[in-house]
Amino acid sequence: MVAFLFAGQGSQYVGMGKDLYENFPVSRAIFDRANPILGFDLKDICFSGSEDMLKQTHISQPAIVTVSIAAFEAFKSKHKVIPSYMAGLSLGEYSALIASGALTFEDGIRLIKRRGELMDEAAKRHPGKMAAVLGLDLDKLRNICSVSKAEIANLNCPGQVVITGENSAIDKAVSLCNEAGAKKVIPLEVSGAFHSSLMFEASVALKTVLENTPMSPPLVPVVSNYTALPQYKVIQIMDNLKYQIRSSVKWEDSIRFMLSKGVTQFYEFGPGKVLKGLMRKIDPAAQVTNIEKSADIESS
């Protein structure tokens, strides 16, 4: 069995998608369809913009989704692989919903654009940050979060958990993690405390946006970050996306669900190889093929 995975925020880099744009008409069309919705030249920012500009949430989110769908469409034009499931890491869940047919590309980009704006607004009102904690027992980390008032944002894989929260909470948690013997604690270059209670206002506002976004049942079930279970109905998807923005991303559990159903081969669409790296720690036997450039599509 096969599953398709889609990259999350933080995987962006200057130059991403250029190869696809130059080699696949279907990929070029995706970029060209994004520009009128976003109101700026996305390909110019992706191909030759600055790193600082590209990492701004309201730009990086539609940029990553556009590159991911450009890769997906290029792959689909050359290969007839039918997945049993789709999933995406945080932002990547929106790419999965577009690829699954639950959202059109245009409606998906409008939704992502607004989601990024809401997250930026919430982050300005309630400043915070995030950090990746490597090599620390999860129970110890949960205790540290309880003491410091930090929260768990991502349960990515064994030995890698992302924490989130107010600046002072993360500073205290980082100090306690180092004292507790964490192998490494890495501050993340993000503009706010995503997947935390500080995103509550964004979550409430996103609910209204979701209710006004046309959506269909997915043609391929998309595994939810919030529940780590497949979604089949529109009402499920809307509820889960509302909670996803302020709750922990259960990525390891999502992957383990698909593995338990017999998935052995995964394709990762979008910039970078983050998901492949996480898979090595979840199940080294699982096969992950990255689809990011024309060479990947020709050789897969």
Number of C-alpha atoms within 10 A of each C-alpha: 14 19 23 25 29 31 29 25 19 19 16 22 20 18 17 24 28 19 17 22 24 11 13 17 14 20 26 19 13 20 20 16 14 22 14 12 13 19 8 12 13 21 22 13 19 25 16 14 15 14 15 8 14 22 21 15 22 20 20 26 25 27 29 29 29 27 29 30 23 27 31 25 21 24 24 14 14 11 12 8 12 12 17 17 23 27 31 25 24 26 25 23 24 27 33 32 29 21 24 22 16 25 22 17 21 16 16 23 25 17 20 23 20 19 24 20 17 21 28 21 16 21 21 12 13 17 17 23 24 29 23 20 24 19 15 20 17 15 9 15 22 15 14 20 23 12 13 20 16 30 26 21 26 23 20 24 21 18 18 21 22 22 31 29 30 22 17 15 19 24 18 16 28 26 14 19 23 14 9 14 13 19 12 15 21 12 16 15 12 17 17 27 28 28 27 24 19 23 26 19 16 23 24 15 15 23 16 12 16 18 12 10 15 12 21 16 19 21 14 22 22 30 27 26 30 22 17 20 18 20 22 17 14 15 14 13 23 20 14 17 22 21 20 25 27 23 23 24 25 22 26 21 19 25 24 16 16 23 18 10 11 12 19 16 16 24 22 25 31 30 27 19 17 17 24 21 13 19 21 15 15 20 16 12 11 14 15 22 18 22 26 25 23 19 11 13 20 11 8 12
